[in-house]
Amino acid sequence: MSTTKREMHLNLFLVPAGHHEGAWRHPDTDVNQLLQFEHFQRIAQKAEQAKFDSLFMADRYSTSKRAVAYGALTGLEPLTLLTALSVVTKRIGLIATVSTSFNEPFNVARRFATIDHLSSGRAGWNIITSGTDEEARNFNYEQIPGHAERYERAQEFVEVATRLWDSWEEDALILDQAAGAYADSSKVHELNHKGEHFSVRGPLNVSRSPQGRPVLVQAGSSEDGRHFASTVADAIFTAQQTLADAQAFYSDVKARIRQSGRNPEHVIILPGICPIIGETEAEAKEKEAKLHELTNPKYSLLQLSNRIGFDLTSYPLDGPMPDIPENDLSRGHQSRAQLIIELAHNENLTLRQLLLRLAGGRGHRTIAGTAKQVADELEVWFKEGAADGFNIMPQLMNGGLDDFIDYVVPELQRRGLFRTEYTGRTLREHYGLPYPQSSFAAQPQYQ
Ligand SMILES: Cc1cc2nc3c(=O)[nH]c(=O)nc-3n(C[C@H](O)[C@H](O)[C@H](O)COP(=O)(O)O)c2cc1C
């Protein structure tokens, strides 16, 4: 254990209206703003004033004709929006989701190197494999490739991207205008990678960026997902319902990181938390109930079907969750489907009750209470081996995020659990991660 004081890391999970399914219909939300830059600028600057480590945008590569009738699925592309936000912020990290199933490593490595340069070292990549047939149909397939196959491609994808970022050594740039010497070409390397999925010569056409490589984030919690995360990730997002489950996940993944020869202190684990804050617990619960009233079971059922990879739309809302064939679950987002099915069975929920349990956080932990109660719970998870920090998922971006920042953050700061000033400049520094040396510089024979 290092001797410096351990502080939690906070990431804001940025969505247009809020994480609750009813958020876009709430009176505090101006629905005309959801595609406007100024709205996102306000949120990013508010999170930065609160000294959040980072903000993060999820992504999926499809939408559903049926679901858009009821839900504000705006579909803004994360790298584009985060690039714009990098101009109006100075310190906060910017994490964009990009899928390894429907992209090529060269393009992705180049885009992240570009944002890392333009933001002075604040870029992060949430690596996903995508999990639905709906997405596959926008990319020449009828079905999403199998789970194991997607993770194999992801592993090779990240290996190639890493070598591309490393292909410029730290001191490759000479920048001598008088002598006409821009770069030392002996420090710029070809990869000549020929693998199962990719054939890439390199080098990258963008020089080494301030963080060396963007921060790599991973969020798969299945067996394949945990293996992948423990070998490549700098930070891990996860959905956990209870302290016990979060502790089990935390210790399992930290052990895997150690087994793969990496330092577990250099990989941070951030479970999602969906806070709803009131002056009293009763007021918080009332706020939650109001949001629940704004949900539409037709939409919720479509979203749930998509999430678990099984069509539930013809099942009665007041009946139980049906048994779902194992085969249907194993292709898509495995760990989330399992979490949801266990939740329904353990608590004997009807589909209607389950939909409301998922309305606020899609399986992430929801806490409705006072600022002190929320801070208490975060403190326990942080100190009892369940988390290195949290992925904060406000139910409403207008109002709900402000409540968390105005009331919970100061409480965490009073307890010495969260920074009052940034001490680093890059996202890697905020997360307490070391700078990665170029693997070419470390092993010059690998040319
Ligand atoms: C906080 C968080 C954010 C995620 N963001 C995305 C996303 O943007 N797009 C996506 O397709 N999947 C996303 N996922 C899903 C994961 O990438 C992964 O598919 C899911 O956790 C299931 O992984 P598994 O099949 O390894 O269990 C996210 C998961 C979590 C916990």
The ligand as a Gaussian input file, in Angstrom:
#p B3LYP/6-31G(d) Opt

LIG

0 1
 C      -20.676000       1.921000     -16.602000
 C      -20.812000       1.052000     -17.803000
 C      -20.832000       1.651000     -19.064000
 C      -21.000000       0.889000     -20.206000
 N      -21.049000       1.508000     -21.416000
 C      -21.343000       0.790000     -22.517000
 C      -21.505000       1.412000     -23.773000
 O      -21.352000       2.610000     -23.895000
 N      -21.844000       0.648000     -24.836000
 C      -22.005000      -0.696000     -24.740000
 O      -22.319000      -1.337000     -25.748000
 N      -21.829000      -1.322000     -23.566000
 C      -21.528000      -0.600000     -22.466000
 N      -21.387000      -1.222000     -21.263000
 C      -21.523000      -2.666000     -21.241000
 C      -20.194000      -3.344000     -21.177000
 O      -19.306000      -2.929000     -22.171000
 C      -20.384000      -4.830000     -21.277000
 O      -20.870000      -5.182000     -22.548000
 C      -21.366000      -5.311000     -20.292000
 O      -20.951000      -4.893000     -19.009000
 C      -21.465000      -6.799000     -20.347000
 O      -20.194000      -7.324000     -20.463000
 P      -19.959000      -8.856000     -20.354000
 O      -20.637000      -9.502000     -21.528000
 O      -18.467000      -9.036000     -20.326000
 O      -20.609000      -9.251000     -19.075000
 C      -21.177000      -0.502000     -20.108000
 C      -21.136000      -1.102000     -18.844000
 C      -20.960000      -0.344000     -17.693000
 C      -20.901000      -1.018000     -16.360000

